[in-house]
Each structure stands twice: as C-alpha cells, then as structure tokens.
Amino acid sequence: MNLIVRIIVNALALLLVAYILRAGVHIDSVWHALIVAVILGIVNAVLRPILFLLTLPLQILTLGLFTLVINGFLLWWVAQWHLGLTIDGYWWAFWAAILLSIVSFVLSLFVKEAERA
C-alpha cells in the first residue's frame, strides 16, 4: 500500500511541477503522470546510486550539489522516452527536478501526517 501511495504522491508532484513550470514542462494527462512516476522511480532506484558513485569526486568537491545535476539529467532522460512528459531542455529539467523534490517532500509530509491521524 505504501508503494501505491508513494507513486500517487510523485504523480501529483509531477502534475504540480508541470503546472508551475508550464513554459517548459508539459505532461499530457494524469495517467501519463502515473506512468512517468513509476518509470522515474525505477530509474532513480537503479541508476541514481551508480551515477552517484561514478561522480563521487565531483560530489565531494561540490559538497553534494552535483546530485542536483544528476537528478535533472535523469528527469530529462526519462522525458526523452516519450511517455507523455515533455521537457523543452536540460535546464527546464534541472529546475523541474529541484521543484519536484521539494513538492514531493511536502506532499509526503501531508501523507505521513494523515497516516498518524
């Protein structure tokens, strides 16, 4: 059940990010947001740790800020798969990844609070 809630929260976060950054980030429908949330979750679970280890010297040099570049790249890469998410360039993906992290975190706080109540 927790996995389904997490996917729905990430899909809602994607929809909100697409609404906020509508000049450069477009998502076709709610169903496409759910599909992209699942795919992005899998990509983040598999590739993100590998990329983090490969760029460890840059991570140390930038005090972890290079993670933002990796997140933006992974979001941009998933958008290239034509799953209903369109991003107009890498920098839109970079800012969308930052905003997606923030929005997803805030929505997760609401879900955790609702589970406690």
matplotlib code that plots the C-alpha trace (Angstrom):
import matplotlib.pyplot as plt

x = [0.0, 2.8, 4.3, 1.0, 0.7, 4.2, 3.6, 0.4, 2.2, 5.0, 2.4, 0.7, 4.0, 4.8, 1.4, 2.1, 5.6, 4.2, 1.6, 4.2, 6.7, 4.2, 6.5, 9.0, 7.5, 4.4, 2.5, -0.3, -2.6, -2.9, -2.4, 0.9, 1.9, 1.4, 3.4, 6.2, 6.2, 6.6, 9.4, 11.2, 11.1, 12.6, 15.3, 16.1, 16.3, 18.7, 20.7, 21.0, 23.2, 25.5, 25.8, 26.4, 29.3, 30.8, 30.7, 31.9, 34.9, 32.5, 30.1, 32.9, 34.2, 30.7, 29.6, 26.8, 25.4, 26.2, 23.3, 21.1, 22.7, 22.2, 18.5, 18.0, 19.7, 17.6, 14.4, 15.4, 16.4, 13.1, 11.3, 13.1, 11.3, 8.0, 5.9, 3.7, 6.2, 7.8, 10.7, 12.0, 15.6, 18.1, 17.7, 14.0, 14.6, 17.2, 14.7, 11.8, 13.9, 14.6, 10.9, 9.8, 12.0, 10.5, 6.9, 7.2, 8.8, 5.9, 3.2, 4.9, 4.7, 0.9, 0.6, 2.6, 0.5, -2.7, -1.4, -0.8, -4.3]
y = [0.0, 2.4, 1.9, 2.9, 6.0, 7.0, 6.6, 8.7, 11.4, 11.5, 11.7, 14.6, 16.3, 15.9, 17.4, 20.3, 20.9, 20.8, 23.4, 25.7, 25.4, 25.2, 27.2, 24.3, 21.2, 19.5, 16.4, 15.0, 13.5, 12.1, 8.6, 9.8, 11.3, 7.9, 6.1, 8.6, 8.4, 4.7, 4.8, 7.7, 5.7, 2.7, 4.8, 6.6, 3.3, 1.7, 4.4, 7.1, 5.2, 4.1, 7.7, 8.9, 6.6, 7.3, 11.1, 10.7, 13.1, 15.8, 15.1, 15.6, 18.7, 20.3, 19.1, 17.0, 19.7, 17.7, 15.5, 18.2, 17.8, 14.0, 14.4, 16.9, 14.6, 11.6, 13.5, 14.9, 11.4, 9.9, 12.7, 11.6, 8.3, 9.9, 8.7, 11.8, 14.0, 16.7, 18.9, 21.6, 21.3, 20.3, 23.5, 23.1, 19.5, 20.8, 23.3, 20.8, 18.2, 20.6, 21.6, 18.0, 17.1, 19.9, 19.3, 15.5, 16.1, 18.4, 16.1, 13.2, 15.1, 15.5, 11.8, 10.8, 13.2, 11.7, 8.2, 9.2, 10.6]
z = [0.0, 0.8, -2.7, -4.3, -2.1, -3.0, -6.7, -6.4, -4.4, -7.1, -9.9, -8.1, -7.7, -11.4, -12.3, -9.9, -11.3, -14.9, -13.8, -12.2, -15.0, -17.8, -20.1, -20.4, -18.8, -20.2, -19.1, -21.2, -18.6, -15.1, -16.5, -18.1, -14.8, -13.1, -15.8, -15.6, -11.8, -11.9, -14.5, -12.8, -9.5, -11.1, -12.9, -9.7, -7.7, -10.3, -12.0, -9.4, -7.0, -9.9, -11.2, -7.7, -7.2, -10.6, -9.9, -6.3, -6.7, -8.1, -5.2, -2.7, -4.5, -4.7, -1.2, -2.8, -5.0, -8.1, -7.1, -8.5, -11.9, -11.7, -10.8, -13.6, -16.1, -15.1, -15.3, -18.7, -19.9, -18.8, -20.7, -23.8, -23.7, -25.0, -22.1, -22.0, -20.3, -22.5, -21.2, -23.5, -22.5, -19.8, -17.7, -17.5, -16.3, -13.8, -12.3, -12.5, -10.6, -7.8, -7.7, -7.9, -4.9, -2.8, -3.8, -3.3, 0.1, 1.2, -0.1, 1.7, 4.9, 4.4, 3.7, 6.8, 9.0, 7.6, 8.4, 12.0, 12.5]

ax = plt.figure().add_subplot(projection="3d")
ax.plot(x, y, z, "-o")
ax.set_aspect("equal")
plt.show()
